[in-house]
């Protein structure tokens, strides 16, 4: 999860592609919603009439972000402290969200942890930590919100994954294993919970600028050649991913469940998976 202390900023001159009241009277619960992609997902949902809960381990950060989001959008944003690895803390946070809003129509599982590491240098604890945050954390939050609201009322769940696991990205065994587990979980739950009025989807970003992951996983070393090799000729933005999530949770996507939308401009089809280049990125980052 993000450790940046820089204050999050909202989108300048947001372009509405959908009706502004698209999510009127809806409530969304977003893990890792205080920073990065999660913050922008919260903003875009709020701009379309949704009230939002943003949850993270760092309460001061989500409080700051909630104030920024509410001031910009005019919608309610409830900041809550929560660790996705701890079911009791999740239950307490969801209980507070239900007390405040009485419903949770949308869940976005966005909390994640990642870093570059060769498999041979990956400790038992490091692998377990990423699996705990990403895969187990996704299950924990999904299970609690299902029990507390969606089991009887339906809803939409969006799991933010990645493209690492599609072909086996170098130095990403831990994160790739976790994301693959989430995508398998998504398919299983879509089958079991569809009759309860629950849709569950994955959105898989590629390289997204202005995120901690972008800088930590090689964004600073990204060359013009790399960008030109992406079919759409640019890396993604946080707004791109937020708009994709907006579509998935809207009624326009009623037939979508149990699948993954890869939102990376085709990067996964053309980008290199070069061991030596990644080694150079790791060496350069260790000097920063």
MIDOSE-1310 file (N, C-alpha, C; in nm, 2 decimals, decimal comma, always signed):
residues 288
xxxx	+0,08/-0,12/+0,00/+0,00/+0,00/+0,00/+0,09/+0,12/+0,00; +0,03/+0,23/-0,05/+0,11/+0,35/-0,07/+0,16/+0,41/+0,06; +0,28/+0,46/+0,06/+0,34/+0,52/+0,18/+0,37/+0,67/+0,16; +0,32/+0,72/+0,05/+0,35/+0,86/+0,01/+0,28/+0,95/+0,11
xxxx	+0,35/+1,06/+0,15/+0,29/+1,16/+0,23/+0,24/+1,28/+0,16; +0,26/+1,29/+0,03/+0,21/+1,40/-0,05/+0,06/+1,40/-0,06; +0,00/+1,52/-0,05/-0,14/+1,54/-0,05/-0,20/+1,50/-0,18; -0,30/+1,43/-0,18/-0,37/+1,39/-0,31/-0,45/+1,51/-0,37
xxxx	-0,45/+1,51/-0,50/-0,52/+1,62/-0,57/-0,63/+1,56/-0,66; -0,74/+1,63/-0,67/-0,85/+1,59/-0,76/-0,82/+1,62/-0,91; -0,90/+1,57/-0,99/-0,88/+1,58/-1,14/-0,91/+1,73/-1,18; -0,83/+1,78/-1,26/-0,86/+1,92/-1,32/-0,95/+1,90/-1,44
xxxx	-1,06/+1,97/-1,44/-1,15/+1,97/-1,56/-1,19/+1,83/-1,60; -1,25/+1,76/-1,51/-1,29/+1,63/-1,53/-1,40/+1,63/-1,65; -1,38/+1,53/-1,74/-1,47/+1,52/-1,85/-1,58/+1,41/-1,83; -1,70/+1,45/-1,81/-1,81/+1,36/-1,78/-1,85/+1,28/-1,91
xxxx	-1,82/+1,15/-1,90/-1,86/+1,06/-2,01/-2,00/+0,99/-1,99; -2,04/+1,00/-1,86/-2,17/+0,94/-1,82/-2,25/+1,05/-1,75; -2,38/+1,02/-1,73/-2,46/+1,12/-1,66/-2,40/+1,14/-1,52; -2,42/+1,27/-1,47/-2,36/+1,30/-1,34/-2,44/+1,23/-1,23
xxxx	-2,56/+1,18/-1,25/-2,64/+1,12/-1,15/-2,64/+0,96/-1,17; -2,54/+0,91/-1,24/-2,53/+0,77/-1,27/-2,54/+0,68/-1,15; -2,47/+0,72/-1,04/-2,47/+0,64/-0,92/-2,54/+0,70/-0,80; -2,64/+0,79/-0,83/-2,72/+0,85/-0,73/-2,78/+0,75/-0,63
xxxx	-2,76/+0,78/-0,50/-2,82/+0,69/-0,39/-2,74/+0,56/-0,38; -2,62/+0,55/-0,44/-2,54/+0,44/-0,42/-2,43/+0,47/-0,31; -2,38/+0,37/-0,25/-2,27/+0,38/-0,15/-2,16/+0,28/-0,19; -2,03/+0,33/-0,20/-1,92/+0,24/-0,24/-1,82/+0,24/-0,12
xxxx	-1,76/+0,12/-0,10/-1,66/+0,10/+0,00/-1,53/+0,06/-0,08; -1,42/+0,14/-0,06/-1,30/+0,13/-0,13/-1,18/+0,11/-0,04; -1,12/+0,00/-0,05/-0,99/-0,02/+0,03/-0,88/+0,04/-0,04; -0,78/+0,09/+0,04/-0,67/+0,17/-0,02/-0,72/+0,29/-0,09
xxxx	-0,83/+0,35/-0,04/-0,89/+0,46/-0,11/-0,83/+0,60/-0,08; -0,73/+0,60/+0,01/-0,68/+0,73/+0,05/-0,57/+0,79/-0,05; -0,52/+0,70/-0,13/-0,41/+0,74/-0,22/-0,42/+0,68/-0,36; -0,35/+0,73/-0,45/-0,33/+0,67/-0,58/-0,46/+0,64/-0,66
xxxx	-0,46/+0,52/-0,72/-0,57/+0,48/-0,80/-0,70/+0,48/-0,72; -0,69/+0,43/-0,59/-0,81/+0,42/-0,51/-0,87/+0,56/-0,48; -0,79/+0,66/-0,46/-0,83/+0,80/-0,44/-0,91/+0,85/-0,56; -0,86/+0,82/-0,68/-0,92/+0,87/-0,80/-1,05/+0,79/-0,83
xxxx	-1,05/+0,66/-0,80/-1,18/+0,59/-0,82/-1,28/+0,65/-0,73; -1,25/+0,68/-0,60/-1,34/+0,74/-0,51/-1,39/+0,87/-0,57; -1,30/+0,95/-0,62/-1,34/+1,08/-0,67/-1,44/+1,07/-0,79; -1,41/+0,98/-0,88/-1,50/+0,97/-1,00/-1,63/+0,91/-0,96
xxxx	-1,64/+0,81/-0,87/-1,77/+0,76/-0,83/-1,85/+0,87/-0,76; -1,78/+0,95/-0,67/-1,85/+1,06/-0,60/-1,90/+1,17/-0,70; -1,82/+1,19/-0,81/-1,87/+1,29/-0,91/-1,99/+1,25/-0,98; -2,02/+1,12/-0,97/-2,14/+1,06/-1,03/-2,25/+1,03/-0,93
xxxx	-2,25/+1,09/-0,82/-2,36/+1,09/-0,72/-2,35/+0,98/-0,61; -2,23/+0,91/-0,60/-2,21/+0,81/-0,51/-2,15/+0,87/-0,38; -2,20/+0,82/-0,26/-2,13/+0,84/-0,14/-2,03/+0,73/-0,12; -1,92/+0,76/-0,05/-1,80/+0,67/-0,05/-1,74/+0,65/+0,09
xxxx	-1,70/+0,53/+0,12/-1,62/+0,50/+0,23/-1,48/+0,46/+0,18; -1,37/+0,53/+0,24/-1,24/+0,50/+0,20/-1,17/+0,44/+0,32; -1,10/+0,33/+0,31/-1,05/+0,26/+0,42/-0,90/+0,23/+0,40; -0,82/+0,25/+0,50/-0,67/+0,23/+0,49/-0,62/+0,21/+0,64
xxxx	-0,50/+0,16/+0,64/-0,43/+0,15/+0,78/-0,40/+0,29/+0,84; -0,38/+0,39/+0,75/-0,33/+0,52/+0,80/-0,45/+0,61/+0,81; -0,50/+0,63/+0,93/-0,62/+0,71/+0,95/-0,61/+0,85/+0,91; -0,49/+0,91/+0,94/-0,47/+1,06/+0,91/-0,48/+1,08/+0,76
xxxx	-0,42/+0,98/+0,69/-0,42/+1,00/+0,54/-0,56/+0,99/+0,48; -0,64/+0,90/+0,53/-0,77/+0,88/+0,47/-0,86/+1,00/+0,52; -0,84/+1,05/+0,63/-0,91/+1,17/+0,68/-0,88/+1,29/+0,59; -0,75/+1,31/+0,56/-0,71/+1,42/+0,47/-0,77/+1,40/+0,33
xxxx	-0,77/+1,28/+0,28/-0,82/+1,26/+0,15/-0,97/+1,27/+0,14; -1,04/+1,22/+0,25/-1,18/+1,24/+0,25/-1,23/+1,38/+0,25; -1,16/+1,47/+0,32/-1,19/+1,61/+0,33/-1,17/+1,67/+0,19; -1,06/+1,63/+0,12/-1,04/+1,68/-0,02/-1,15/+1,64/-0,11
xxxx	-1,18/+1,51/-0,11/-1,28/+1,46/-0,20/-1,42/+1,52/-0,17; -1,46/+1,53/-0,05/-1,59/+1,59/-0,02/-1,60/+1,74/-0,06; -1,49/+1,81/-0,04/-1,49/+1,95/-0,08/-1,50/+1,97/-0,23; -1,44/+1,88/-0,30/-1,44/+1,88/-0,45/-1,57/+1,84/-0,51
xxxx	-1,63/+1,73/-0,45/-1,75/+1,67/-0,52/-1,88/+1,70/-0,45; -1,88/+1,75/-0,33/-2,00/+1,77/-0,25/-2,07/+1,65/-0,20; -2,01/+1,53/-0,21/-2,06/+1,41/-0,16/-2,00/+1,37/-0,03; -2,06/+1,28/+0,04/-2,01/+1,23/+0,17/-1,90/+1,13/+0,14
xxxx	-1,79/+1,14/+0,22/-1,68/+1,05/+0,21/-1,64/+1,02/+0,36; -1,66/+0,89/+0,40/-1,63/+0,85/+0,53/-1,49/+0,78/+0,54; -1,40/+0,84/+0,61/-1,26/+0,78/+0,63/-1,26/+0,68/+0,74; -1,21/+0,56/+0,72/-1,20/+0,46/+0,83/-1,07/+0,39/+0,83
xxxx	-1,02/+0,36/+0,95/-0,89/+0,29/+0,96/-0,92/+0,14/+0,96; -0,84/+0,07/+0,88/-0,87/-0,07/+0,86/-0,75/-0,14/+0,80; -0,72/-0,26/+0,85/-0,62/-0,35/+0,79/-0,69/-0,46/+0,72; -0,68/-0,48/+0,59/-0,75/-0,59/+0,52/-0,71/-0,73/+0,56
xxxx	-0,60/-0,74/+0,63/-0,55/-0,87/+0,68/-0,62/-0,91/+0,81; -0,69/-0,82/+0,87/-0,75/-0,84/+1,01/-0,90/-0,84/+1,00; -0,97/-0,96/+1,00/-1,12/-0,97/+0,99/-1,19/-0,89/+1,09; -1,14/-0,88/+1,22/-1,21/-0,81/+1,32/-1,21/-0,66/+1,29
xxxx	-1,10/-0,61/+1,24/-1,09/-0,47/+1,21/-1,18/-0,44/+1,09; -1,19/-0,53/+0,99/-1,28/-0,51/+0,88/-1,42/-0,51/+0,93; -1,46/-0,60/+1,01/-1,60/-0,61/+1,07/-1,63/-0,48/+1,14; -1,54/-0,42/+1,21/-1,56/-0,30/+1,28/-1,58/-0,18/+1,18
xxxx	-1,50/-0,18/+1,08/-1,51/-0,07/+0,98/-1,64/-0,08/+0,90; -1,68/-0,20/+0,86/-1,80/-0,22/+0,79/-1,92/-0,19/+0,87; -1,91/-0,23/+1,00/-2,02/-0,19/+1,09/-2,04/-0,04/+1,10; -1,93/+0,03/+1,11/-1,94/+0,18/+1,11/-2,00/+0,23/+0,98
xxxx	-1,95/+0,18/+0,87/-2,01/+0,22/+0,74/-2,16/+0,20/+0,73; -2,20/+0,08/+0,78/-2,34/+0,05/+0,77/-2,42/+0,14/+0,87; -2,36/+0,18/+0,98/-2,43/+0,27/+1,07/-2,45/+0,40/+1,01; -2,35/+0,45/+0,93/-2,35/+0,58/+0,87/-2,44/+0,58/+0,74
xxxx	-2,44/+0,47/+0,66/-2,51/+0,48/+0,53/-2,62/+0,37/+0,51; -2,62/+0,27/+0,60/-2,72/+0,17/+0,60/-2,71/+0,08/+0,47; -2,61/+0,09/+0,39/-2,60/+0,01/+0,27/-2,46/+0,02/+0,21; -2,42/-0,08/+0,14/-2,29/-0,08/+0,06/-2,32/-0,15/-0,07
xxxx	-2,34/-0,07/-0,17/-2,38/-0,12/-0,30/-2,27/-0,17/-0,39; -2,15/-0,11/-0,36/-2,03/-0,13/-0,44/-1,91/-0,15/-0,35; -1,83/-0,25/-0,38/-1,71/-0,27/-0,32/-1,59/-0,27/-0,42; -1,49/-0,19/-0,39/-1,37/-0,19/-0,47/-1,25/-0,24/-0,39
xxxx	-1,20/-0,36/-0,42/-1,09/-0,41/-0,35/-0,96/-0,36/-0,42; -0,90/-0,25/-0,36/-0,79/-0,19/-0,43/-0,66/-0,20/-0,35; -0,67/-0,23/-0,22/-0,55/-0,23/-0,13/-0,45/-0,34/-0,19; -0,32/-0,30/-0,19/-0,22/-0,39/-0,25/-0,09/-0,36/-0,20
xxxx	+0,00/-0,45/-0,21/+0,14/-0,43/-0,18/+0,23/-0,49/-0,29; +0,34/-0,43/-0,32/+0,43/-0,49/-0,43/+0,57/-0,42/-0,43; +0,66/-0,49/-0,48/+0,80/-0,45/-0,50/+0,87/-0,54/-0,60; +0,98/-0,50/-0,65/+1,05/-0,59/-0,74/+1,15/-0,68/-0,66
xxxx	+1,15/-0,81/-0,69/+1,24/-0,90/-0,62/+1,25/-1,03/-0,71; +1,37/-1,07/-0,73/+1,39/-1,20/-0,79/+1,34/-1,31/-0,70; +1,29/-1,42/-0,76/+1,23/-1,53/-0,68/+1,33/-1,58/-0,58; +1,45/-1,60/-0,62/+1,55/-1,66/-0,53/+1,59/-1,57/-0,41
xxxx	+1,56/-1,44/-0,42/+1,58/-1,35/-0,31/+1,46/-1,31/-0,23; +1,35/-1,38/-0,26/+1,22/-1,35/-0,20/+1,21/-1,43/-0,07; +1,20/-1,36/+0,05/+1,19/-1,43/+0,17/+1,05/-1,49/+0,19; +1,04/-1,58/+0,28/+0,91/-1,64/+0,32/+0,81/-1,53/+0,36
xxxx	+0,86/-1,44/+0,44/+0,77/-1,33/+0,50/+0,73/-1,24/+0,39; +0,82/-1,20/+0,30/+0,78/-1,11/+0,19/+0,67/-1,16/+0,10; +0,69/-1,29/+0,07/+0,59/-1,36/-0,02/+0,45/-1,36/+0,06; +0,46/-1,40/+0,18/+0,33/-1,41/+0,26/+0,27/-1,28/+0,28
xxxx	+0,34/-1,17/+0,30/+0,29/-1,04/+0,32/+0,21/-0,99/+0,20; +0,26/-1,01/+0,08/+0,19/-0,97/-0,04/+0,07/-1,06/-0,06; +0,08/-1,18/-0,04/-0,04/-1,27/-0,05/-0,15/-1,23/+0,05; -0,10/-1,20/+0,17/-0,20/-1,16/+0,28/-0,27/-1,03/+0,24
xxxx	-0,20/-0,93/+0,19/-0,26/-0,80/+0,16/-0,35/-0,82/+0,04; -0,30/-0,87/-0,07/-0,37/-0,88/-0,20/-0,48/-0,98/-0,20; -0,44/-1,11/-0,19/-0,53/-1,22/-0,21/-0,62/-1,24/-0,08; -0,56/-1,26/+0,03/-0,64/-1,28/+0,15/-0,72/-1,16/+0,19
xxxx	-0,66/-1,04/+0,17/-0,73/-0,92/+0,20/-0,85/-0,90/+0,12; -0,84/-0,93/-0,01/-0,95/-0,92/-0,10/-1,07/-1,02/-0,05; -1,03/-1,14/-0,02/-1,13/-1,23/+0,04/-1,19/-1,18/+0,17; -1,11/-1,13/+0,26/-1,16/-1,09/+0,39/-1,27/-0,98/+0,38
xxxx	-1,23/-0,88/+0,30/-1,33/-0,77/+0,29/-1,45/-0,81/+0,21; -1,43/-0,89/+0,11/-1,55/-0,94/+0,03/-1,64/-1,02/+0,11; -1,59/-1,11/+0,19/-1,67/-1,19/+0,28/-1,75/-1,11/+0,38; -1,68/-1,01/+0,44/-1,75/-0,93/+0,55/-1,87/-0,85/+0,48
xxxx	-1,84/-0,79/+0,37/-1,94/-0,71/+0,31/-2,05/-0,79/+0,25; -2,02/-0,91/+0,20/-2,12/-1,00/+0,16/-2,21/-1,04/+0,27; -2,16/-1,08/+0,39/-2,24/-1,12/+0,50/-2,32/-1,00/+0,56; -2,26/-0,88/+0,56/-2,33/-0,77/+0,62/-2,44/-0,70/+0,53
xxxx	-2,42/-0,71/+0,40/-2,52/-0,64/+0,31/-2,55/-0,71/+0,18; -2,45/-0,75/+0,11/-2,48/-0,80/-0,03/-2,55/-0,93/-0,04; -2,54/-1,02/+0,06/-2,60/-1,15/+0,06/-2,75/-1,13/+0,04; -2,81/-1,03/+0,10/-2,96/-1,01/+0,09/-3,00/-0,90/-0,01
xxxx	-2,90/-0,82/-0,05/-2,94/-0,70/-0,13/-2,87/-0,69/-0,27; -2,77/-0,78/-0,29/-2,70/-0,77/-0,41/-2,59/-0,66/-0,41; -2,53/-0,65/-0,53/-2,43/-0,54/-0,54/-2,32/-0,57/-0,65; -2,22/-0,49/-0,65/-2,12/-0,50/-0,75/-1,98/-0,50/-0,68
xxxx	-1,90/-0,59/-0,71/-1,76/-0,60/-0,65/-1,66/-0,59/-0,76; -1,56/-0,50/-0,75/-1,46/-0,48/-0,84/-1,32/-0,51/-0,77; -1,25/-0,60/-0,82/-1,12/-0,63/-0,77/-1,01/-0,57/-0,86; -0,92/-0,49/-0,81/-0,82/-0,43/-0,89/-0,70/-0,53/-0,89
xxxx	-0,67/-0,58/-1,01/-0,56/-0,67/-1,02/-0,44/-0,61/-1,10; -0,39/-0,69/-1,20/-0,28/-0,64/-1,28/-0,26/-0,73/-1,40; -0,16/-0,71/-1,48/-0,13/-0,79/-1,59/+0,00/-0,88/-1,57; +0,05/-0,87/-1,45/+0,18/-0,95/-1,42/+0,16/-1,10/-1,44
xxxx	+0,05/-1,15/-1,40/+0,03/-1,29/-1,40/-0,01/-1,35/-1,54; -0,03/-1,27/-1,64/-0,08/-1,31/-1,77/+0,03/-1,40/-1,83; +0,15/-1,36/-1,82/+0,26/-1,44/-1,89/+0,38/-1,47/-1,80; +0,38/-1,43/-1,68/+0,49/-1,45/-1,59/+0,59/-1,34/-1,60
xxxx	+0,57/-1,23/-1,53/+0,65/-1,11/-1,53/+0,78/-1,14/-1,45; +0,89/-1,10/-1,50/+1,01/-1,12/-1,42/+1,01/-1,04/-1,29; +1,06/-1,10/-1,18/+1,07/-1,03/-1,05/+0,94/-1,00/-0,99; +0,83/-1,07/-1,03/+0,70/-1,04/-0,98/+0,63/-1,17/-0,94
xxxx	+0,70/-1,27/-0,89/+0,64/-1,39/-0,85/+0,53/-1,37/-0,75; +0,56/-1,29/-0,64/+0,47/-1,27/-0,53/+0,34/-1,20/-0,57; +0,36/-1,09/-0,64/+0,24/-1,01/-0,69/+0,16/-1,09/-0,79; +0,23/-1,15/-0,88/+0,16/-1,23/-0,99/+0,08/-1,34/-0,93
xxxx	+0,14/-1,41/-0,83/+0,06/-1,52/-0,77/-0,06/-1,47/-0,70; -0,05/-1,36/-0,63/-0,16/-1,30/-0,56/-0,27/-1,25/-0,65; -0,23/-1,19/-0,76/-0,33/-1,14/-0,86/-0,40/-1,25/-0,93; -0,33/-1,36/-0,96/-0,39/-1,48/-1,02/-0,49/-1,54/-0,93
xxxx	-0,46/-1,54/-0,80/-0,55/-1,60/-0,70/-0,68/-1,51/-0,69; -0,66/-1,38/-0,70/-0,78/-1,29/-0,70/-0,87/-1,32/-0,82; -0,81/-1,33/-0,94/-0,89/-1,35/-1,06/-0,96/-1,49/-1,05; -0,89/-1,59/-1,00/-0,96/-1,72/-0,98/-1,08/-1,71/-0,88
xxxx	-1,05/-1,63/-0,77/-1,16/-1,61/-0,67/-1,28/-1,54/-0,74; -1,25/-1,44/-0,82/-1,35/-1,37/-0,89/-1,44/-1,46/-0,97; -1,38/-1,55/-1,05/-1,46/-1,64/-1,13/-1,55/-1,73/-1,04; -1,49/-1,79/-0,94/-1,57/-1,88/-0,85/-1,69/-1,80/-0,78
xxxx	-1,66/-1,68/-0,73/-1,77/-1,61/-0,67/-1,88/-1,56/-0,76; -1,83/-1,53/-0,88/-1,93/-1,49/-0,99/-2,03/-1,60/-1,01; -1,98/-1,72/-1,01/-2,07/-1,84/-1,04/-2,16/-1,86/-0,92; -2,11/-1,86/-0,80/-2,19/-1,89/-0,68/-2,28/-1,77/-0,64
xxxx	-2,24/-1,65/-0,66/-2,32/-1,54/-0,61/-2,41/-1,47/-0,71; -2,40/-1,51/-0,84/-2,48/-1,44/-0,94/-2,63/-1,45/-0,91; -2,68/-1,56/-0,86/-2,82/-1,57/-0,83/-2,86/-1,48/-0,71; -2,77/-1,43/-0,64/-2,80/-1,34/-0,53/-2,80/-1,19/-0,57
xxxx	-2,78/-1,17/-0,71/-2,78/-1,03/-0,76/-2,65/-0,96/-0,74; -2,54/-1,04/-0,73/-2,40/-0,99/-0,72/-2,32/-1,01/-0,84; -2,27/-0,90/-0,90/-2,17/-0,91/-1,01/-2,03/-0,89/-0,95; -1,94/-0,96/-1,00/-1,80/-0,94/-0,95/-1,70/-0,95/-1,06
xxxx	-1,62/-0,85/-1,07/-1,53/-0,83/-1,19/-1,39/-0,79/-1,14; -1,29/-0,81/-1,23/-1,16/-0,76/-1,21/-1,13/-0,65/-1,31; -1,06/-0,55/-1,27/-1,01/-0,45/-1,36/-0,85/-0,45/-1,34; -0,78/-0,48/-1,45/-0,64/-0,50/-1,44/-0,56/-0,38/-1,51
xxxx	-0,51/-0,29/-1,43/-0,44/-0,18/-1,49/-0,30/-0,23/-1,54; -0,24/-0,16/-1,64/-0,10/-0,18/-1,67/-0,03/-0,06/-1,61; +0,08/-0,01/-1,67/+0,15/+0,10/-1,62/+0,06/+0,23/-1,61; +0,05/+0,28/-1,48/-0,04/+0,40/-1,46/+0,05/+0,50/-1,39
xxxx	+0,06/+0,62/-1,46/+0,15/+0,72/-1,41/+0,09/+0,79/-1,28; +0,17/+0,86/-1,21/+0,14/+0,92/-1,09/+0,08/+0,83/-0,98; +0,14/+0,71/-0,98/+0,11/+0,61/-0,87/+0,24/+0,57/-0,81; +0,24/+0,52/-0,69/+0,36/+0,46/-0,62/+0,41/+0,34/-0,70
xxxx	+0,31/+0,26/-0,75/+0,35/+0,14/-0,82/+0,43/+0,18/-0,94; +0,39/+0,28/-1,01/+0,46/+0,32/-1,13/+0,61/+0,36/-1,11; +0,63/+0,43/-1,00/+0,77/+0,47/-0,97/+0,85/+0,35/-0,91; +0,78/+0,27/-0,82/+0,85/+0,16/-0,75/+0,88/+0,05/-0,85
xxxx	+0,80/+0,03/-0,95/+0,82/-0,09/-1,04/+0,88/-0,05/-1,17; +0,95/+0,06/-1,18/+1,02/+0,09/-1,30/+0,98/+0,21/-1,38; +0,88/+0,28/-1,34/+0,83/+0,40/-1,41/+0,93/+0,50/-1,44; +1,02/+0,53/-1,34/+1,12/+0,63/-1,36/+1,22/+0,60/-1,47
xxxx	+1,24/+0,47/-1,49/+1,33/+0,42/-1,60/+1,26/+0,39/-1,73; +1,14/+0,43/-1,74/+1,06/+0,40/-1,86/+1,11/+0,48/-1,98; +1,15/+0,42/-2,09/+1,20/+0,49/-2,20/+1,09/+0,53/-2,30; +1,13/+0,62/-2,39/+1,04/+0,66/-2,50/+1,01/+0,54/-2,59
xxxx	+1,11/+0,45/-2,61/+1,09/+0,33/-2,69/+0,98/+0,24/-2,63; +0,98/+0,23/-2,49/+0,89/+0,15/-2,42/+0,75/+0,20/-2,45; +0,73/+0,33/-2,43/+0,60/+0,40/-2,45/+0,55/+0,38/-2,59; +0,64/+0,40/-2,69/+0,60/+0,39/-2,83/+0,56/+0,25/-2,87
xxxx	+0,60/+0,15/-2,78/+0,57/+0,01/-2,81/+0,43/-0,02/-2,76; +0,37/+0,07/-2,68/+0,23/+0,04/-2,63/+0,14/+0,08/-2,75; +0,04/+0,00/-2,78/-0,04/+0,03/-2,90/-0,11/+0,17/-2,90; -0,15/+0,21/-2,78/-0,21/+0,35/-2,78/-0,11/+0,46/-2,76
xxxx	+0,02/+0,43/-2,76/+0,13/+0,52/-2,75/+0,13/+0,61/-2,63; +0,08/+0,56/-2,52/+0,10/+0,63/-2,39/+0,07/+0,53/-2,28; +0,12/+0,57/-2,16/+0,08/+0,49/-2,04/-0,05/+0,54/-1,99; -0,11/+0,46/-1,90/-0,25/+0,50/-1,85/-0,24/+0,60/-1,74
xxxx	-0,36/+0,66/-1,71/-0,37/+0,75/-1,61/-0,47/+0,70/-1,50; -0,46/+0,75/-1,38/-0,55/+0,71/-1,28/-0,70/+0,74/-1,32; -0,72/+0,84/-1,39/-0,86/+0,87/-1,44/-0,91/+0,77/-1,54; -0,82/+0,71/-1,62/-0,85/+0,60/-1,71/-0,91/+0,48/-1,63
xxxx	-0,84/+0,45/-1,53/-0,88/+0,33/-1,45/-1,01/+0,36/-1,37; -1,02/+0,48/-1,32/-1,15/+0,52/-1,25/-1,27/+0,52/-1,34; -1,25/+0,56/-1,46/-1,36/+0,56/-1,56/-1,40/+0,42/-1,60; -1,30/+0,33/-1,60/-1,32/+0,19/-1,63/-1,40/+0,13/-1,52
xxxx	-1,37/+0,16/-1,40/-1,44/+0,10/-1,28/-1,58/+0,16/-1,28; -1,60/+0,29/-1,31/-1,73/+0,35/-1,32/-1,82/+0,28/-1,42; -1,77/+0,24/-1,53/-1,85/+0,17/-1,63/-1,88/+0,03/-1,57; -1,79/-0,04/-1,51/-1,81/-0,17/-1,46/-1,92/-0,17/-1,35
xxxx	-1,93/-0,07/-1,27/-2,03/-0,07/-1,16/-2,16/-0,01/-1,20; -2,17/+0,04/-1,33/-2,29/+0,10/-1,37/-2,38/-0,01/-1,44; -2,50/+0,03/-1,46/-2,60/-0,06/-1,52/-2,57/-0,09/-1,67; -2,48/-0,01/-1,73/-2,43/-0,04/-1,86/-2,36/-0,17/-1,87
xxxx	-2,31/-0,22/-1,76/-2,23/-0,34/-1,76/-2,30/-0,46/-1,70; -2,43/-0,46/-1,71/-2,51/-0,56/-1,64/-2,47/-0,71/-1,68; -2,42/-0,73/-1,80/-2,38/-0,86/-1,84/-2,24/-0,90/-1,81; -2,17/-0,81/-1,74/-2,03/-0,84/-1,71/-2,02/-0,90/-1,57
xxxx	-1,97/-1,02/-1,56/-1,94/-1,08/-1,43/-1,84/-1,19/-1,45; -1,75/-1,21/-1,36/-1,66/-1,32/-1,36/-1,54/-1,31/-1,46; -1,52/-1,19/-1,51/-1,41/-1,18/-1,61/-1,32/-1,06/-1,57; -1,22/-1,04/-1,65/-1,12/-0,94/-1,62/-1,11/-0,84/-1,74
xxxx	-1,12/-0,71/-1,71/-1,10/-0,61/-1,81/-0,95/-0,56/-1,79; -0,87/-0,59/-1,90/-0,74/-0,54/-1,90/-0,74/-0,40/-1,95; -0,70/-0,31/-1,87/-0,71/-0,16/-1,90/-0,56/-0,11/-1,91; -0,50/-0,14/-2,02/-0,35/-0,09/-2,03/-0,32/-0,05/-2,17
xxxx	-0,42/-0,02/-2,25/-0,39/+0,03/-2,38/-0,32/-0,07/-2,47; -0,33/-0,20/-2,44/-0,27/-0,31/-2,51/-0,12/-0,33/-2,48; -0,08/-0,27/-2,37/+0,06/-0,29/-2,33/+0,10/-0,43/-2,30; +0,01/-0,51/-2,25/+0,05/-0,65/-2,21/+0,07/-0,73/-2,34
xxxx	+0,02/-0,69/-2,45/+0,04/-0,76/-2,58/+0,18/-0,74/-2,64; +0,24/-0,62/-2,61/+0,36/-0,58/-2,69/+0,48/-0,55/-2,60; +0,46/-0,53/-2,47/+0,57/-0,49/-2,39/+0,67/-0,60/-2,37; +0,80/-0,57/-2,35/+0,90/-0,67/-2,33/+0,89/-0,72/-2,19
xxxx	+0,96/-0,84/-2,17/+0,96/-0,90/-2,04/+1,11/-0,94/-2,02; +1,19/-0,83/-2,02/+1,34/-0,85/-2,03/+1,41/-0,85/-1,90; +1,46/-0,97/-1,87/+1,53/-0,99/-1,74/+1,64/-0,89/-1,71; +1,72/-0,86/-1,81/+1,84/-0,77/-1,79/+1,79/-0,63/-1,77
xxxx	+1,69/-0,59/-1,85/+1,64/-0,45/-1,83/+1,59/-0,43/-1,69; +1,51/-0,53/-1,64/+1,46/-0,52/-1,50/+1,57/-0,51/-1,40; +1,67/-0,59/-1,42/+1,79/-0,59/-1,33/+1,85/-0,45/-1,32; +1,86/-0,38/-1,44/+1,91/-0,25/-1,45/+1,82/-0,15/-1,37
xxxx	+1,69/-0,17/-1,38/+1,60/-0,08/-1,31/+1,62/-0,10/-1,16; +1,63/-0,22/-1,12/+1,65/-0,24/-0,97/+1,78/-0,18/-0,92; +1,89/-0,19/-1,00/+2,01/-0,13/-0,97/+2,00/+0,02/-0,96; +1,94/+0,08/-1,06/+1,92/+0,22/-1,06/+1,84/+0,27/-0,94
xxxx	+1,73/+0,20/-0,91/+1,64/+0,24/-0,80/+1,71/+0,23/-0,67; +1,80/+0,14/-0,65/+1,87/+0,12/-0,53/+1,97/+0,24/-0,50; +2,00/+0,31/-0,61/+2,09/+0,42/-0,59/+2,02/+0,56/-0,57; +1,88/+0,55/-0,58/+1,80/+0,67/-0,57/+1,79/+0,71/-0,42
